[in-house]
Amino acid sequence: MAIVVNLDVMMARRKMKMKELAEAVGVSTTNLSLLKNGHVRGIRFATLEAICRVLECQPADILEYKEDKE
Protein backbone atom coordinates (compact mmCIF):
# COMPACT_ATOMS: atom_id res chain seq x y z
CA MET A 1 0.00 0.00 0.00
CA ALA A 2 1.42 3.40 -0.95
CA ILE A 3 -0.39 5.34 1.80
CA VAL A 4 0.76 4.53 5.35
CA VAL A 5 -1.44 5.47 8.30
CA ASN A 6 0.58 6.58 11.33
CA LEU A 7 -2.39 7.14 13.61
CA ASP A 8 -1.01 4.83 16.28
CA VAL A 9 2.21 6.86 16.40
CA MET A 10 0.34 10.13 16.98
CA MET A 11 -1.91 8.52 19.57
CA ALA A 12 1.17 7.24 21.45
CA ARG A 13 2.81 10.69 21.31
CA ARG A 14 -0.33 12.24 22.81
CA LYS A 15 -0.77 9.34 25.27
CA MET A 16 -4.32 8.82 24.04
CA LYS A 17 -6.16 5.52 23.96
CA MET A 18 -8.33 4.34 21.08
CA LYS A 19 -11.55 4.67 23.09
CA GLU A 20 -10.72 8.25 24.13
CA LEU A 21 -9.97 9.33 20.57
CA ALA A 22 -13.05 7.61 19.18
CA GLU A 23 -15.31 9.38 21.68
CA ALA A 24 -13.65 12.77 21.09
CA VAL A 25 -13.89 12.42 17.30
CA GLY A 26 -17.37 10.89 17.25
CA VAL A 27 -16.59 7.63 15.45
CA SER A 28 -16.75 4.04 16.60
CA THR A 29 -13.66 2.34 17.97
CA THR A 30 -14.13 -0.29 15.24
CA ASN A 31 -13.92 2.29 12.45
CA LEU A 32 -10.97 4.00 14.11
CA SER A 33 -9.20 0.65 14.47
CA LEU A 34 -9.78 -0.10 10.78
CA LEU A 35 -8.27 3.28 9.90
CA LYS A 36 -5.32 2.79 12.25
CA ASN A 37 -4.52 -0.58 10.66
CA GLY A 38 -4.85 0.73 7.09
CA HIS A 39 -7.92 -1.35 6.26
CA VAL A 40 -9.99 1.49 4.80
CA ARG A 41 -10.22 2.78 1.27
CA GLY A 42 -10.94 6.37 2.24
CA ILE A 43 -11.54 8.85 5.02
CA ARG A 44 -13.91 11.80 5.15
CA PHE A 45 -12.23 15.17 5.45
CA ALA A 46 -14.51 15.97 8.40
CA THR A 47 -13.22 12.88 10.23
CA LEU A 48 -9.61 13.69 9.38
CA GLU A 49 -10.15 17.26 10.56
CA ALA A 50 -11.62 16.05 13.86
CA ILE A 51 -8.72 13.64 14.43
CA CYS A 52 -6.19 16.40 13.73
CA ARG A 53 -8.01 18.79 16.05
CA VAL A 54 -8.09 16.30 18.94
CA LEU A 55 -4.50 15.11 18.43
CA GLU A 56 -3.28 18.65 17.69
CA CYS A 57 -1.46 17.58 14.54
CA GLN A 58 -1.45 17.98 10.77
CA PRO A 59 -2.82 15.45 8.25
CA ALA A 60 0.77 14.72 7.17
CA ASP A 61 1.50 13.53 10.71
CA ILE A 62 -1.12 10.82 10.23
CA LEU A 63 -0.93 9.97 6.52
CA GLU A 64 2.34 9.24 4.72
CA TYR A 65 3.04 8.37 1.09
CA LYS A 66 5.58 5.66 0.37
CA GLU A 67 6.30 4.30 -3.08
CA ASP A 68 5.54 0.64 -3.62
CA LYS A 69 8.68 -1.35 -4.32
CA GLU A 70 8.18 -3.94 -7.00
PDB file of N, CA, C and O in Angstrom, chain B, residues numbered from 101:
ATOM      1  N   MET B 101       0.853  -1.177   0.000  1.00  0.00           N
ATOM      2  CA  MET B 101       0.000   0.000   0.000  1.00  0.00           C
ATOM      3  C   MET B 101       0.896   1.237   0.000  1.00  0.00           C
ATOM      4  O   MET B 101       1.865   1.296   0.758  1.00  0.00           O
ATOM      5  N   ALA B 102       0.592   2.201  -0.822  1.00  0.00           N
ATOM      6  CA  ALA B 102       1.416   3.401  -0.955  1.00  0.00           C
ATOM      7  C   ALA B 102       1.133   4.429   0.136  1.00  0.00           C
ATOM      8  O   ALA B 102       2.004   5.245   0.436  1.00  0.00           O
ATOM      9  N   ILE B 103      -0.047   4.416   0.733  1.00  0.00           N
ATOM     10  CA  ILE B 103      -0.385   5.341   1.804  1.00  0.00           C
ATOM     11  C   ILE B 103      -0.275   4.600   3.139  1.00  0.00           C
ATOM     12  O   ILE B 103      -0.920   3.574   3.350  1.00  0.00           O
ATOM     13  N   VAL B 104       0.549   5.137   4.028  1.00  0.00           N
ATOM     14  CA  VAL B 104       0.758   4.529   5.345  1.00  0.00           C
ATOM     15  C   VAL B 104       0.042   5.392   6.378  1.00  0.00           C
ATOM     16  O   VAL B 104       0.180   6.615   6.376  1.00  0.00           O
ATOM     17  N   VAL B 105      -0.714   4.757   7.248  1.00  0.00           N
ATOM     18  CA  VAL B 105      -1.444   5.468   8.299  1.00  0.00           C
ATOM     19  C   VAL B 105      -0.641   5.368   9.595  1.00  0.00           C
ATOM     20  O   VAL B 105      -0.414   4.275  10.114  1.00  0.00           O
ATOM     21  N   ASN B 106      -0.215   6.520  10.106  1.00  0.00           N
ATOM     22  CA  ASN B 106       0.583   6.577  11.334  1.00  0.00           C
ATOM     23  C   ASN B 106      -0.246   7.059  12.523  1.00  0.00           C
ATOM     24  O   ASN B 106       0.266   7.745  13.408  1.00  0.00           O
ATOM     25  N   LEU B 107      -1.508   6.702  12.538  1.00  0.00           N
ATOM     26  CA  LEU B 107      -2.395   7.143  13.610  1.00  0.00           C
ATOM     27  C   LEU B 107      -1.933   6.628  14.965  1.00  0.00           C
ATOM     28  O   LEU B 107      -1.998   7.352  15.959  1.00  0.00           O
ATOM     29  N   ASP B 108      -1.471   5.392  15.012  1.00  0.00           N
ATOM     30  CA  ASP B 108      -1.014   4.826  16.281  1.00  0.00           C
ATOM     31  C   ASP B 108       0.189   5.583  16.837  1.00  0.00           C
ATOM     32  O   ASP B 108       0.331   5.707  18.054  1.00  0.00           O
ATOM     33  N   VAL B 109       1.052   6.088  15.963  1.00  0.00           N
ATOM     34  CA  VAL B 109       2.212   6.864  16.401  1.00  0.00           C
ATOM     35  C   VAL B 109       1.762   8.163  17.062  1.00  0.00           C
ATOM     36  O   VAL B 109       2.248   8.519  18.136  1.00  0.00           O
ATOM     37  N   MET B 110       0.832   8.870  16.419  1.00  0.00           N
ATOM     38  CA  MET B 110       0.345  10.132  16.976  1.00  0.00           C
ATOM     39  C   MET B 110      -0.416   9.906  18.277  1.00  0.00           C
ATOM     40  O   MET B 110      -0.305  10.702  19.209  1.00  0.00           O
ATOM     41  N   MET B 111      -1.184   8.830  18.344  1.00  0.00           N
ATOM     42  CA  MET B 111      -1.906   8.517  19.573  1.00  0.00           C
ATOM     43  C   MET B 111      -0.919   8.238  20.709  1.00  0.00           C
ATOM     44  O   MET B 111      -1.148   8.667  21.839  1.00  0.00           O
ATOM     45  N   ALA B 112       0.158   7.535  20.428  1.00  0.00           N
ATOM     46  CA  ALA B 112       1.168   7.243  21.446  1.00  0.00           C
ATOM     47  C   ALA B 112       1.858   8.529  21.901  1.00  0.00           C
ATOM     48  O   ALA B 112       2.111   8.712  23.092  1.00  0.00           O
ATOM     49  N   ARG B 113       2.161   9.420  20.953  1.00  0.00           N
ATOM     50  CA  ARG B 113       2.810  10.691  21.314  1.00  0.00           C
ATOM     51  C   ARG B 113       1.919  11.539  22.223  1.00  0.00           C
ATOM     52  O   ARG B 113       2.411  12.253  23.098  1.00  0.00           O
ATOM     53  N   ARG B 114       0.623  11.456  22.010  1.00  0.00           N
ATOM     54  CA  ARG B 114      -0.332  12.239  22.806  1.00  0.00           C
ATOM     55  C   ARG B 114      -0.836  11.462  24.016  1.00  0.00           C
ATOM     56  O   ARG B 114      -1.640  11.968  24.799  1.00  0.00           O
ATOM     57  N   LYS B 115      -0.353  10.220  24.162  1.00  0.00           N
ATOM     58  CA  LYS B 115      -0.770   9.337  25.272  1.00  0.00           C
ATOM     59  C   LYS B 115      -2.293   9.207  25.320  1.00  0.00           C
ATOM     60  O   LYS B 115      -2.917   9.346  26.372  1.00  0.00           O
ATOM     61  N   MET B 116      -2.869   8.935  24.146  1.00  0.00           N
ATOM     62  CA  MET B 116      -4.324   8.820  24.036  1.00  0.00           C
ATOM     63  C   MET B 116      -4.690   7.399  23.620  1.00  0.00           C
ATOM     64  O   MET B 116      -4.074   6.818  22.726  1.00  0.00           O
ATOM     65  N   LYS B 117      -5.681   6.865  24.270  1.00  0.00           N
ATOM     66  CA  LYS B 117      -6.158   5.518  23.961  1.00  0.00           C
ATOM     67  C   LYS B 117      -7.204   5.576  22.853  1.00  0.00           C
ATOM     68  O   LYS B 117      -7.811   6.617  22.602  1.00  0.00           O
ATOM     69  N   MET B 118      -7.400   4.441  22.202  1.00  0.00           N
ATOM     70  CA  MET B 118      -8.334   4.336  21.077  1.00  0.00           C
ATOM     71  C   MET B 118      -9.738   4.784  21.480  1.00  0.00           C
ATOM     72  O   MET B 118     -10.390   5.527  20.745  1.00  0.00           O
ATOM     73  N   LYS B 119     -10.199   4.335  22.638  1.00  0.00           N
ATOM     74  CA  LYS B 119     -11.549   4.673  23.086  1.00  0.00           C
ATOM     75  C   LYS B 119     -11.698   6.181  23.311  1.00  0.00           C
ATOM     76  O   LYS B 119     -12.722   6.765  22.956  1.00  0.00           O
ATOM     77  N   GLU B 120     -10.685   6.803  23.896  1.00  0.00           N
ATOM     78  CA  GLU B 120     -10.718   8.251  24.134  1.00  0.00           C
ATOM     79  C   GLU B 120     -10.817   9.021  22.822  1.00  0.00           C
ATOM     80  O   GLU B 120     -11.632   9.934  22.684  1.00  0.00           O
ATOM     81  N   LEU B 121      -9.975   8.641  21.859  1.00  0.00           N
ATOM     82  CA  LEU B 121      -9.968   9.332  20.567  1.00  0.00           C
ATOM     83  C   LEU B 121     -11.277   9.121  19.834  1.00  0.00           C
ATOM     84  O   LEU B 121     -11.817  10.059  19.248  1.00  0.00           O
ATOM     85  N   ALA B 122     -11.792   7.906  19.857  1.00  0.00           N
ATOM     86  CA  ALA B 122     -13.053   7.606  19.178  1.00  0.00           C
ATOM     87  C   ALA B 122     -14.191   8.460  19.738  1.00  0.00           C
ATOM     88  O   ALA B 122     -14.995   9.004  18.981  1.00  0.00           O
ATOM     89  N   GLU B 123     -14.256   8.574  21.058  1.00  0.00           N
ATOM     90  CA  GLU B 123     -15.309   9.377  21.684  1.00  0.00           C
ATOM     91  C   GLU B 123     -15.141  10.860  21.352  1.00  0.00           C
ATOM     92  O   GLU B 123     -16.124  11.550  21.078  1.00  0.00           O
ATOM     93  N   ALA B 124     -13.898  11.354  21.374  1.00  0.00           N
ATOM     94  CA  ALA B 124     -13.645  12.766  21.091  1.00  0.00           C
ATOM     95  C   ALA B 124     -13.937  13.124  19.636  1.00  0.00           C
ATOM     96  O   ALA B 124     -14.382  14.232  19.338  1.00  0.00           O
ATOM     97  N   VAL B 125     -13.684  12.180  18.738  1.00  0.00           N
ATOM     98  CA  VAL B 125     -13.893  12.418  17.304  1.00  0.00           C
ATOM     99  C   VAL B 125     -15.342  12.155  16.899  1.00  0.00           C
ATOM    100  O   VAL B 125     -15.860  12.788  15.979  1.00  0.00           O
ATOM    101  N   GLY B 126     -15.989  11.227  17.585  1.00  0.00           N
ATOM    102  CA  GLY B 126     -17.366  10.893  17.250  1.00  0.00           C
ATOM    103  C   GLY B 126     -17.489   9.758  16.251  1.00  0.00           C
ATOM    104  O   GLY B 126     -18.424   9.724  15.452  1.00  0.00           O
ATOM    105  N   VAL B 127     -16.539   8.824  16.296  1.00  0.00           N
ATOM    106  CA  VAL B 127     -16.593   7.634  15.454  1.00  0.00           C
ATOM    107  C   VAL B 127     -16.491   6.409  16.354  1.00  0.00           C
ATOM    108  O   VAL B 127     -16.108   6.512  17.519  1.00  0.00           O
ATOM    109  N   SER B 128     -16.834   5.261  15.808  1.00  0.00           N
ATOM    110  CA  SER B 128     -16.755   4.041  16.602  1.00  0.00           C
ATOM    111  C   SER B 128     -15.307   3.590  16.737  1.00  0.00           C
ATOM    112  O   SER B 128     -14.470   3.907  15.892  1.00  0.00           O
ATOM    113  N   THR B 129     -15.017   2.857  17.791  1.00  0.00           N
ATOM    114  CA  THR B 129     -13.664   2.335  17.966  1.00  0.00           C
ATOM    115  C   THR B 129     -13.332   1.340  16.851  1.00  0.00           C
ATOM    116  O   THR B 129     -12.172   1.205  16.462  1.00  0.00           O
ATOM    117  N   THR B 130     -14.348   0.646  16.342  1.00  0.00           N
ATOM    118  CA  THR B 130     -14.133  -0.290  15.243  1.00  0.00           C
ATOM    119  C   THR B 130     -13.647   0.445  13.999  1.00  0.00           C
ATOM    120  O   THR B 130     -12.670   0.030  13.375  1.00  0.00           O
ATOM    121  N   ASN B 131     -14.325   1.534  13.636  1.00  0.00           N
ATOM    122  CA  ASN B 131     -13.917   2.292  12.453  1.00  0.00           C
ATOM    123  C   ASN B 131     -12.548   2.930  12.647  1.00  0.00           C
ATOM    124  O   ASN B 131     -11.752   2.980  11.709  1.00  0.00           O
ATOM    125  N   LEU B 132     -12.269   3.410  13.830  1.00  0.00           N
ATOM    126  CA  LEU B 132     -10.966   4.004  14.114  1.00  0.00           C
ATOM    127  C   LEU B 132      -9.868   2.941  14.049  1.00  0.00           C
ATOM    128  O   LEU B 132      -8.769   3.210  13.563  1.00  0.00           O
ATOM    129  N   SER B 133     -10.161   1.752  14.532  1.00  0.00           N
ATOM    130  CA  SER B 133      -9.202   0.649  14.470  1.00  0.00           C
ATOM    131  C   SER B 133      -8.924   0.256  13.025  1.00  0.00           C
ATOM    132  O   SER B 133      -7.777  -0.004  12.661  1.00  0.00           O
ATOM    133  N   LEU B 134      -9.961   0.212  12.207  1.00  0.00           N
ATOM    134  CA  LEU B 134      -9.780  -0.103  10.783  1.00  0.00           C
ATOM    135  C   LEU B 134      -8.889   0.942  10.115  1.00  0.00           C
ATOM    136  O   LEU B 134      -8.025   0.599   9.309  1.00  0.00           O
ATOM    137  N   LEU B 135      -9.097   2.210  10.446  1.00  0.00           N
ATOM    138  CA  LEU B 135      -8.270   3.281   9.897  1.00  0.00           C
ATOM    139  C   LEU B 135      -6.834   3.133  10.372  1.00  0.00           C
ATOM    140  O   LEU B 135      -5.901   3.221   9.574  1.00  0.00           O
ATOM    141  N   LYS B 136      -6.654   2.909  11.659  1.00  0.00           N
ATOM    142  CA  LYS B 136      -5.317   2.785  12.250  1.00  0.00           C
ATOM    143  C   LYS B 136      -4.513   1.667  11.592  1.00  0.00           C
ATOM    144  O   LYS B 136      -3.303   1.792  11.405  1.00  0.00           O
ATOM    145  N   ASN B 137      -5.188   0.579  11.246  1.00  0.00           N
ATOM    146  CA  ASN B 137      -4.523  -0.576  10.658  1.00  0.00           C
ATOM    147  C   ASN B 137      -4.462  -0.527   9.135  1.00  0.00           C
ATOM    148  O   ASN B 137      -3.990  -1.473   8.504  1.00  0.00           O
ATOM    149  N   GLY B 138      -4.935   0.565   8.541  1.00  0.00           N
ATOM    150  CA  GLY B 138      -4.847   0.731   7.093  1.00  0.00           C
ATOM    151  C   GLY B 138      -5.824  -0.117   6.306  1.00  0.00           C
ATOM    152  O   GLY B 138      -5.567  -0.433   5.144  1.00  0.00           O
ATOM    153  N   HIS B 139      -6.946  -0.493   6.917  1.00  0.00           N
ATOM    154  CA  HIS B 139      -7.925  -1.352   6.257  1.00  0.00           C
ATOM    155  C   HIS B 139      -9.117  -0.575   5.709  1.00  0.00           C
ATOM    156  O   HIS B 139     -10.213  -1.124   5.589  1.00  0.00           O
ATOM    157  N   VAL B 140      -8.914   0.682   5.380  1.00  0.00           N
ATOM    158  CA  VAL B 140      -9.987   1.490   4.802  1.00  0.00           C
ATOM    159  C   VAL B 140      -9.553   1.979   3.431  1.00  0.00           C
ATOM    160  O   VAL B 140      -8.361   2.068   3.135  1.00  0.00           O
ATOM    161  N   ARG B 141     -10.532   2.292   2.604  1.00  0.00           N
ATOM    162  CA  ARG B 141     -10.218   2.777   1.265  1.00  0.00           C
ATOM    163  C   ARG B 141     -10.317   4.294   1.184  1.00  0.00           C
ATOM    164  O   ARG B 141      -9.946   4.887   0.170  1.00  0.00           O
ATOM    165  N   GLY B 142     -10.811   4.922   2.236  1.00  0.00           N
ATOM    166  CA  GLY B 142     -10.935   6.369   2.237  1.00  0.00           C
ATOM    167  C   GLY B 142     -11.287   6.876   3.621  1.00  0.00           C
ATOM    168  O   GLY B 142     -11.641   6.111   4.518  1.00  0.00           O
ATOM    169  N   ILE B 143     -11.179   8.193   3.771  1.00  0.00           N
ATOM    170  CA  ILE B 143     -11.545   8.849   5.022  1.00  0.00           C
ATOM    171  C   ILE B 143     -12.193  10.179   4.676  1.00  0.00           C
ATOM    172  O   ILE B 143     -11.732  10.889   3.783  1.00  0.00           O
ATOM    173  N   ARG B 144     -13.245  10.508   5.375  1.00  0.00           N
ATOM    174  CA  ARG B 144     -13.910  11.802   5.149  1.00  0.00           C
ATOM    175  C   ARG B 144     -13.028  12.914   5.692  1.00  0.00           C
ATOM    176  O   ARG B 144     -12.382  12.760   6.729  1.00  0.00           O
ATOM    177  N   PHE B 145     -13.010  14.030   4.984  1.00  0.00           N
ATOM    178  CA  PHE B 145     -12.227  15.170   5.449  1.00  0.00           C
ATOM    179  C   PHE B 145     -12.693  15.633   6.822  1.00  0.00           C
ATOM    180  O   PHE B 145     -11.875  16.065   7.635  1.00  0.00           O
ATOM    181  N   ALA B 146     -13.991  15.551   7.095  1.00  0.00           N
ATOM    182  CA  ALA B 146     -14.513  15.965   8.396  1.00  0.00           C
ATOM    183  C   ALA B 146     -13.936  15.087   9.506  1.00  0.00           C
ATOM    184  O   ALA B 146     -13.621  15.582  10.588  1.00  0.00           O
ATOM    185  N   THR B 147     -13.799  13.795   9.244  1.00  0.00           N
ATOM    186  CA  THR B 147     -13.221  12.878  10.226  1.00  0.00           C
ATOM    187  C   THR B 147     -11.739  13.163  10.412  1.00  0.00           C
ATOM    188  O   THR B 147     -11.246  13.198  11.539  1.00  0.00           O
ATOM    189  N   LEU B 148     -11.033  13.366   9.315  1.00  0.00           N
ATOM    190  CA  LEU B 148      -9.607  13.685   9.381  1.00  0.00           C
ATOM    191  C   LEU B 148      -9.389  14.998  10.133  1.00  0.00           C
ATOM    192  O   LEU B 148      -8.466  15.117  10.940  1.00  0.00           O
ATOM    193  N   GLU B 149     -10.241  15.968   9.861  1.00  0.00           N
ATOM    194  CA  GLU B 149     -10.153  17.259  10.556  1.00  0.00           C
ATOM    195  C   GLU B 149     -10.345  17.082  12.061  1.00  0.00           C
ATOM    196  O   GLU B 149      -9.603  17.656  12.859  1.00  0.00           O
ATOM    197  N   ALA B 150     -11.342  16.285  12.445  1.00  0.00           N
ATOM    198  CA  ALA B 150     -11.620  16.054  13.864  1.00  0.00           C
ATOM    199  C   ALA B 150     -10.453  15.336  14.545  1.00  0.00           C
ATOM    200  O   ALA B 150     -10.090  15.674  15.671  1.00  0.00           O
ATOM    201  N   ILE B 151      -9.870  14.354  13.870  1.00  0.00           N
ATOM    202  CA  ILE B 151      -8.718  13.636  14.429  1.00  0.00           C
ATOM    203  C   ILE B 151      -7.554  14.601  14.631  1.00  0.00           C
ATOM    204  O   ILE B 151      -6.906  14.593  15.677  1.00  0.00           O
ATOM    205  N   CYS B 152      -7.294  15.430  13.625  1.00  0.00           N
ATOM    206  CA  CYS B 152      -6.191  16.400  13.726  1.00  0.00           C
ATOM    207  C   CYS B 152      -6.442  17.413  14.841  1.00  0.00           C
ATOM    208  O   CYS B 152      -5.514  17.804  15.548  1.00  0.00           O
ATOM    209  N   ARG B 153      -7.684  17.833  14.996  1.00  0.00           N
ATOM    210  CA  ARG B 153      -8.015  18.795  16.054  1.00  0.00           C
ATOM    211  C   ARG B 153      -7.764  18.182  17.426  1.00  0.00           C
ATOM    212  O   ARG B 153      -7.153  18.813  18.289  1.00  0.00           O
ATOM    213  N   VAL B 154      -8.232  16.960  17.628  1.00  0.00           N
ATOM    214  CA  VAL B 154      -8.092  16.300  18.935  1.00  0.00           C
ATOM    215  C   VAL B 154      -6.625  15.975  19.230  1.00  0.00           C
ATOM    216  O   VAL B 154      -6.162  16.162  20.356  1.00  0.00           O
ATOM    217  N   LEU B 155      -5.896  15.489  18.220  1.00  0.00           N
ATOM    218  CA  LEU B 155      -4.498  15.114  18.433  1.00  0.00           C
ATOM    219  C   LEU B 155      -3.532  16.288  18.273  1.00  0.00           C
ATOM    220  O   LEU B 155      -2.325  16.147  18.472  1.00  0.00           O
ATOM    221  N   GLU B 156      -4.087  17.452  17.910  1.00  0.00           N
ATOM    222  CA  GLU B 156      -3.276  18.654  17.693  1.00  0.00           C
ATOM    223  C   GLU B 156      -2.117  18.362  16.745  1.00  0.00           C
ATOM    224  O   GLU B 156      -0.949  18.524  17.097  1.00  0.00           O
ATOM    225  N   CYS B 157      -2.465  17.930  15.536  1.00  0.00           N
ATOM    226  CA  CYS B 157      -1.457  17.583  14.544  1.00  0.00           C
ATOM    227  C   CYS B 157      -1.940  17.983  13.156  1.00  0.00           C
ATOM    228  O   CYS B 157      -3.035  18.523  13.003  1.00  0.00           O
ATOM    229  N   GLN B 158      -1.130  17.720  12.166  1.00  0.00           N
ATOM    230  CA  GLN B 158      -1.451  17.981  10.772  1.00  0.00           C
ATOM    231  C   GLN B 158      -1.778  16.656  10.083  1.00  0.00           C
ATOM    232  O   GLN B 158      -1.347  15.603  10.553  1.00  0.00           O
ATOM    233  N   PRO B 159      -2.533  16.686   8.974  1.00  0.00           N
ATOM    234  CA  PRO B 159      -2.823  15.445   8.249  1.00  0.00           C
ATOM    235  C   PRO B 159      -1.562  14.672   7.862  1.00  0.00           C
ATOM    236  O   PRO B 159      -1.570  13.441   7.856  1.00  0.00           O
ATOM    237  N   ALA B 160      -0.477  15.386   7.539  1.00  0.00           N
ATOM    238  CA  ALA B 160       0.774  14.719   7.171  1.00  0.00           C
ATOM    239  C   ALA B 160       1.396  13.965   8.333  1.00  0.00           C
ATOM    240  O   ALA B 160       2.231  13.087   8.116  1.00  0.00           O
ATOM    241  N   ASP B 161       1.010  14.286   9.559  1.00  0.00           N
ATOM    242  CA  ASP B 161       1.497  13.534  10.710  1.00  0.00           C
ATOM    243  C   ASP B 161       0.816  12.170  10.798  1.00  0.00           C
ATOM    244  O   ASP B 161       1.333  11.249  11.430  1.00  0.00           O
ATOM    245  N   ILE B 162      -0.335  12.051  10.166  1.00  0.00           N
ATOM    246  CA  ILE B 162      -1.124  10.820  10.227  1.00  0.00           C
ATOM    247  C   ILE B 162      -0.984   9.987   8.954  1.00  0.00           C
ATOM    248  O   ILE B 162      -0.868   8.763   9.013  1.00  0.00           O
ATOM    249  N   LEU B 163      -0.995  10.658   7.809  1.00  0.00           N
ATOM    250  CA  LEU B 163      -0.932   9.970   6.517  1.00  0.00           C
ATOM    251  C   LEU B 163       0.410  10.219   5.851  1.00  0.00           C
ATOM    252  O   LEU B 163       0.888  11.352   5.801  1.00  0.00           O
ATOM    253  N   GLU B 164       1.015   9.156   5.342  1.00  0.00           N
ATOM    254  CA  GLU B 164       2.336   9.243   4.715  1.00  0.00           C
ATOM    255  C   GLU B 164       2.316   8.472   3.402  1.00  0.00           C
ATOM    256  O   GLU B 164       1.750   7.382   3.318  1.00  0.00           O
ATOM    257  N   TYR B 165       2.938   9.047   2.383  1.00  0.00           N
ATOM    258  CA  TYR B 165       3.036   8.369   1.091  1.00  0.00           C
ATOM    259  C   TYR B 165       4.384   7.679   0.987  1.00  0.00           C
ATOM    260  O   TYR B 165       5.427   8.294   1.215  1.00  0.00           O
ATOM    261  N   LYS B 166       4.358   6.412   0.643  1.00  0.00           N
ATOM    262  CA  LYS B 166       5.582   5.660   0.371  1.00  0.00           C
ATOM    263  C   LYS B 166       5.399   4.912  -0.937  1.00  0.00           C
ATOM    264  O   LYS B 166       4.373   4.268  -1.155  1.00  0.00           O
ATOM    265  N   GLU B 167       6.383   4.998  -1.794  1.00  0.00           N
ATOM    266  CA  GLU B 167       6.300   4.299  -3.077  1.00  0.00           C
ATOM    267  C   GLU B 167       6.331   2.797  -2.859  1.00  0.00           C
ATOM    268  O   GLU B 167       7.069   2.284  -2.018  1.00  0.00           O
ATOM    269  N   ASP B 168       5.507   2.105  -3.641  1.00  0.00           N
ATOM    270  CA  ASP B 168       5.539   0.638  -3.616  1.00  0.00           C
ATOM    271  C   ASP B 168       6.811   0.171  -4.304  1.00  0.00           C
ATOM    272  O   ASP B 168       7.169   0.669  -5.371  1.00  0.00           O
ATOM    273  N   LYS B 169       7.477  -0.769  -3.700  1.00  0.00           N
ATOM    274  CA  LYS B 169       8.681  -1.352  -4.324  1.00  0.00           C
ATOM    275  C   LYS B 169       8.284  -2.653  -4.989  1.00  0.00           C
ATOM    276  O   LYS B 169       7.727  -3.552  -4.360  1.00  0.00           O
ATOM    277  N   GLU B 170       8.579  -2.732  -6.255  1.00  0.00           N
ATOM    278  CA  GLU B 170       8.180  -3.940  -6.995  1.00  0.00           C
ATOM    279  C   GLU B 170       9.275  -4.960  -7.037  1.00  0.00           C
ATOM    280  O   GLU B 170       9.100  -6.029  -7.620  1.00  0.00           O
TER     281      GLU B 170
END
